[in-house]
Amino acid sequence: SAALTAAQPELMRGVSKGIFHKNTAARKMSRLSARVKKIA
């Protein structure tokens, strides 16, 4: 979950700078959180 909390603001920063589309960042975050839940 530490990786998840570290990744979320970075992804949102990428969205605000126009690197990622909003939905792409949301998809990446949801996939990451699903993997974290699977491990835990």
C-alpha positions as a printed Julia matrix, in Angstrom:
40×3 Matrix{Float64}:
  0.0    0.0     0.0
  3.02   2.28    0.38
  3.62   2.01   -3.35
 -0.02   2.86   -3.98
  0.02   5.96   -1.77
  3.28   7.06   -3.42
  1.98   6.45   -6.94
 -1.36   8.25   -6.66
 -0.08  11.84   -6.36
  2.52  11.16   -9.06
 -0.16   9.94  -11.45
 -2.34  12.97  -10.7
  0.66  15.24  -11.26
  1.1   13.56  -14.65
 -2.54  14.24  -15.45
 -2.31  17.91  -14.53
  0.8   18.33  -16.68
 -0.94  16.64  -19.59
  1.19  13.48  -19.69
 -1.65  11.08  -18.92
 -5.31  11.29  -19.74
 -7.47  11.4   -16.62
 -9.05   8.03  -17.36
 -5.66   6.42  -18.01
 -4.43   7.51  -14.59
 -7.65   6.28  -12.98
 -7.26   2.91  -14.72
 -3.65   2.57  -13.6
 -4.59   3.41  -10.01
 -7.47   0.94   -9.95
 -5.29  -1.84  -11.39
 -2.56  -1.08   -8.87
 -5.01  -1.08   -5.96
 -6.48  -4.38   -7.18
 -3.0   -5.93   -7.17
 -2.32  -4.55   -3.68
 -5.59  -6.05   -2.43
 -4.72  -9.4    -4.01
 -1.37  -9.53   -2.19
 -2.71  -8.34    1.17
